[in-house]
Amino acid sequence: MTISEKIEHIRRLLQNAETFPPVSETYLHRTETELGITFPEEFRIFYTEISDGLWVGVKKWTDENGEEEITDITGELLSVSQIMKKIKHAELLTKDFPFEKSIIWGDDNLTHPELNYGNILIANKDDEINWRFIINGKSYGTMWATCWAGALTAKKPLSFLDWLALWIKRPHGLENTKRFT
């Protein structure tokens, strides 16, 4: 599937969703310059043409005054400004992401400093699963999940838009994608 076809597929999936205004190309370029990185094309197109972040699985209710309130968000794709706020050490982004296949560790090994190399945290699911977009190294342009069990990649690496299409449909986590080991 071409990038244009993937974008149209994403647009169809989001036709009834509440999206956010896209960021400008200038803003995204300034972000890249500040971080010393280059975002892959699929990421750039989504954030500059479709939406600056996304909420999926939003549950709403109406209070006694008729005001609508959000009670739950199953998953959140971070906006560019939120991504920037989560980056604590920009110099780590320029290092290569060291993993090429899934790694599993025990609860006693939760802090792997290499997890911060060459990737940005762009989505999460109830703080249980963090979705990381690889921006440096051999896995450039692919999505990885990190959780208490380890760093996990798809059996066939997923690009940003391929992952996004799955995530929009099922933001609940690894157990429902059937593509993650």
C-alpha positions in Angstrom: 0.0 0.0 0.0 1.4 3.4 -0.9 1.6 6.3 1.6 -1.2 8.1 -0.1 -3.4 4.9 0.2 -2.5 4.6 3.8 -3.4 8.2 4.5 -6.8 7.8 2.8 -7.4 4.6 4.9 -6.6 6.6 8.1 -8.9 9.4 7.0 -11.7 6.8 6.5 -11.1 5.3 10.0 -11.2 8.8 11.5 -14.2 10.2 9.6 -16.4 10.2 12.7 -13.6 10.9 15.2 -12.7 14.2 16.9 -9.3 15.1 15.6 -7.1 18.1 16.4 -5.9 20.8 14.0 -2.7 19.6 12.3 0.6 21.3 13.0 2.4 23.5 10.4 5.3 22.2 8.4 7.3 25.1 9.9 6.5 24.0 13.5 7.4 20.4 12.8 10.7 21.4 11.1 11.5 23.7 14.1 10.9 20.7 16.4 13.2 18.5 14.4 15.9 21.1 14.4 15.6 21.6 18.2 15.8 17.8 18.7 18.5 17.2 16.1 16.3 14.5 14.3 14.3 14.0 11.2 10.9 12.5 11.5 10.0 9.8 8.9 7.7 10.8 6.1 4.6 9.0 7.3 4.8 10.7 10.7 5.2 14.1 9.0 2.2 13.6 6.7 -0.1 12.5 9.5 0.8 15.4 11.9 0.8 18.1 9.2 -2.2 17.0 7.2 -4.5 15.1 9.4 -4.2 15.7 13.2 -1.8 16.9 15.9 -2.4 13.9 18.1 -5.5 11.8 18.7 -7.8 10.3 21.3 -9.2 6.9 20.8 -11.9 5.0 22.7 -13.3 8.2 24.3 -16.2 7.5 26.7 -18.4 10.5 27.5 -21.3 11.0 29.9 -23.6 13.9 30.6 -23.8 15.3 34.1 -27.0 16.5 35.9 -26.6 20.0 34.3 -26.5 18.5 30.8 -22.7 19.2 30.5 -20.8 16.5 28.5 -17.7 15.2 30.2 -15.0 12.8 29.2 -14.7 9.9 31.6 -12.2 7.7 29.9 -9.8 7.7 27.0 -8.6 4.2 26.0 -5.6 5.5 24.1 -3.8 8.8 23.4 -1.6 9.6 20.4 0.4 12.5 21.8 0.6 15.9 20.1 4.0 17.3 19.0 4.1 19.7 22.0 3.3 16.8 24.3 6.0 14.7 22.7 8.5 17.6 23.3 7.5 17.8 27.0 8.1 14.1 27.5 11.6 14.3 26.1 14.0 14.7 29.0 17.3 14.2 27.3 17.3 15.2 23.6 20.8 13.9 23.2 19.6 10.4 23.6 17.5 10.7 20.5 20.5 10.9 18.3 21.8 7.5 19.5 20.7 4.4 17.6 17.8 2.4 19.0 19.7 -0.8 20.0 17.1 -3.5 19.5 16.2 -5.3 16.3 13.9 -7.9 17.7 11.7 -8.2 20.8 13.4 -8.5 24.2 11.8 -9.7 27.3 12.9 -9.0 30.9 11.7 -9.7 34.3 10.2 -7.3 36.8 13.5 -6.7 38.4 15.0 -5.3 35.2 12.5 -2.6 34.4 15.0 0.2 33.8 16.9 -0.3 30.6 18.6 3.0 29.8 18.9 1.9 26.1 15.1 2.2 25.8 15.5 6.0 25.7 17.9 5.8 22.7 16.7 6.8 19.3 12.9 6.8 19.9 10.1 9.0 21.1 7.2 8.0 23.2 4.1 8.9 21.1 1.2 7.0 22.5 0.1 5.1 25.6 -2.7 3.0 26.9 -3.6 3.7 30.5 0.1 4.0 31.3 0.3 0.2 30.9 1.7 0.1 27.4 3.9 2.8 25.8 4.2 3.0 22.1 7.6 4.2 20.9 8.4 5.5 17.4 11.9 4.7 16.4 13.7 7.7 14.8 17.4 6.4 14.8 19.0 3.0 14.2 18.2 0.0 12.1 14.6 0.0 13.2 14.0 3.6 11.9 10.4 4.4 11.2 8.9 1.4 13.0 6.7 1.2 16.1 7.6 -0.7 19.3 5.7 -1.3 22.4 7.2 -1.2 25.9 5.6 -2.5 29.0 6.5 -4.4 32.2 7.4 -7.5 30.1 9.9 -5.9 27.7 10.4 -4.1 24.4 8.2 -5.7 21.8 8.1 -5.3 18.0 5.7 -6.7 15.5 6.6 -10.0 13.8 6.7 -7.9 10.6 7.8 -4.4 11.6 5.0 -1.9 11.4 5.5 1.6 10.0 3.8 4.5 11.8 0.7 4.5 9.5 0.3 0.7 9.5 0.5 0.8 13.3 -1.9 3.7 13.5 -4.5 2.0 11.5 -4.4 -1.0 13.9 -4.3 1.2 16.9 -7.3 3.3 15.9 -9.4 0.1 15.6 -8.0 -1.5 18.8 -6.1 0.8 21.1 -6.5 -1.7 24.0 -2.9 -3.0 23.7 -0.8 -5.9 22.6 -3.2 -8.7 23.3 -5.6 -7.5 20.6 -3.3 -6.7 17.8 -2.3 -10.4 17.2 0.8 -9.1 15.4 2.9 -8.7 18.5 4.8 -11.5 20.1 
